[in-house]
Each structure stands twice: as C-alpha cells, then as structure tokens.
Amino acid sequence: MSPARILYLVLALALPASAAEPLLRLQSNAENGLSSGQALELELQVLVPSYFLAAPQFPTLQLDAGNQATPGASLNLSPRIDGQSWAGIQRSYRFAPLPPGDYQLHAGEVRVRYADSQRQPRELALPVPALRFSVSAASSAPSDTLAPQLRLTERYTPARTDLQVGDVLLRRLRIELDEAGSLLPPALPLSAPPGTRLYRSPPQLDQQGERVIQRYTREEEVRYLLLESGELEIPALTLQWRDTRNGQLQQLSLPARRLQVAPLAAVARHPVSIWQHLALLLAPMLLIGNALACSDHGRRWWRRRRLHRCLRAGTPRAALQALQSWLDCFPADQQAWLRRHLHSPIGALQAACYGEAAEWQPDALRLALQTLPRRPAPATCSSAVDWRLNP
C-alpha cells in the first residue's frame, strides 16, 4: 500500500472521531438588533453524539453593565446531524430591558458529562460563544398602533358617595400587563387619607403563559374605615412604568374620589315604663319558682300544704287522700319510716274513714306532722349479710 493511501485511511478514521465531539450552540434575538427597553433573550444548546451521564451545568451569564440572567426553562432535544441522532438539552436566558449602548457577553462555560463512542465517561467544559451587540435608542414619537401595555381599573363598593362614620368602603384595584416578559406589574402607592384607616389585603398575582409570559394580572382589595365626618377625598392614583416594547416611559392615573361622610346617627332611646321594670323583675322569679315547684322538694311542699288545708277543714276522706299523695313523694325507705312515726294518727284517720268511730281529732295528726324532722332518715337494713358462697 502506498504512503498516500495510508495517509488517506488515517484521515478518514480521524474525521468521525473529531466530528463526534459535543457541540454548544448560541441563539439570540440580538441578530436583528435591539431597541431601547427591549430584553436580550438567549438560548444555549448542548449536543452530544451519544447520551448524557449527568445534567449539564449551565452558568449564570452577565453583560458589561452588570445585568445578569440565570438559566430558565429546560428543553430536551434529539436532532439529527450528518444522518446520526444526537442528544441535546436547551436552556433559555432572559435579561432585563436594556438602555441604548454597546454590550458584550462575558465569557462562561458549560460543563457536560457524556459517554463517548466507546461508552466511556468523559467530561468537558464548553466555552460560551462570544456575543457583541448594540441597543439603539427608541423613537421618541409615540406609536398609535400599539395598544396600551398596562391597564388599571378600580371598583368601589358601595358605589354611592354619601356614607356615614363607621362605614367601610371597599376598593378593588386590577392591573393587567401585556407582553410582560420578566417585568412584573408595579406596586400600588396607597396611603390612608385623613379621617380614615386603611386595611390592605395581600395582592393576588396571576399569569397567562408558561415559558413566555403573555399577561400578568394583579388584583388587590383595599378597605377604608371612615372615622370622621365631613368631606373626604381619596387621592388620585398614578403609576409610572417603562413600556418594554418601545422603551418609552408611560404614566397612567386614576381620578380622585370625593365622599361626604355623615356623623354617626344617634340611637333613639324610648323611656321604659314601670310595667316593663316589673316584668324584668318578675320574669326570673317566675322561672325560679317554676323550677322549684317542679322539683321533688317543691312537690312535697305543695302536697303538705294541701294536707294541712284538709286537716283544718276536718274532712277525713280528703285528709286521707292528701296524706297518701304526700307520702308518695318520698322514696320507699323514707315512706316506710314516716308511716312508722305516724302510725297512731294514721290509724285514727283510717278508723274515721272506714270504721265506726263517730269522732275524729285532726289535731293529733297535725301535731305529729309538726314534730317530724325536716328530712326523714332512710330506713336501715337490719338483716345480716350472708357471706356463704352459693353451691
């Protein structure tokens, strides 16, 4: 084999090896030029001919003016290069809106671990390609074709302007920001007017779009507690922001709102009559009396009074019925104890009702009832306890 053929074979074998090295690609929106207020957007793509052994380490990128951007959303790629399938990962960067001037991307590197053609682990540091671009000054003439990027609306509840001391005025504020990019809706500069107290709820932030934010919406509720009467003015609200589409400084305002706050109306006091006072005094007494009458002690007291009335009237049958009703209010053991102590008067009463006795003296039963103790003692059991076990 000639030396020329040998050299050609060596070059043919070396070309695939050199073509199989990882690649780092950079894409940006600065190719067509940027205007003042626009943001620089970059995409870094890491491609390997086989597969990754670990996630690539993407750096934080920085411009000359100190503007930094961290890696954003990740995207998996599988392109075909020279008829072969490659594996890739793409990360996006977005910088803040830039003023006019010349810029240069600082050097950085992406560290990647992958398997070579022999399935052996390799690790490389791929330098980020250089990037130089310019940002031109935006035109000062306003553009009538673009819709407002930011919109601010408000709504009051209640909608009327005549209020009273102690009322609460609810103010709902809504900000809509289109094509926001990395710009967030501005905060609302609110303060409590004289004669009011301000309560702010945490704002709610919502977004439309995942990778590229199309619209931000910020809603906030503010409550004004009216403390003083007279004419009150909620001052106008002014917002300033820079339109990221053309770099122009914009301003948006909401008008002031005037309120007429009336003093707190006095509550009419009606005189209270003597009958209402008596009703207020008697109501708890009646409740207490009803509770006592429905209790065991109350029933015994009422039935004993009935028994005394029957004794004063001298009617034996009515007295016997009243006595039996009074004894029924006690437990069985106390009832037996009372019957033993009132044995003689009860026998005389029964003889007057069912026997042949012509004369009955109710004083004997009345004196026996007066000598009884207030609380009869329960009967004691005199039977001995049998400790023997059942067979």
Buried (B, 14 or more C-beta within 10 A) or exposed (E): EEEEEEEEEEEEEEEEEEEBEBBBBBBBBBEEEBBBBBBBBBBBBBBBBBEBEEEBEBBEBBBEEEBEBEBBEEEEEEEEEEEEEBBBBBBBBBBBBBEBEEBEBBEBBBBBBBBBEEEEEBEBEBEBBEBEBEBEEBEEEEEEEEEEBBEBEBEBEEEEEEBEBEBBBBBBBBBBBBBBBBBBBBEBEBEBBEBBEEEBEEBEEEBEEEEEBEBBBBBBBBBBBBBEBEEBEBEEBEBEBBBBBBBBEBEBEBEEBEBEBEEEEEEEEEEEEEEEEEEEEEEEEEEEEEEEEEEEEBBBBBBBEBBBEBBEEEBBEBBBBBBEBBBEBBEEEBBBBBEEBBEEBBEBBBEBBEEEEEEBEBEBBBEBBEEEEEEBEEBEEEEEEEEEEEE
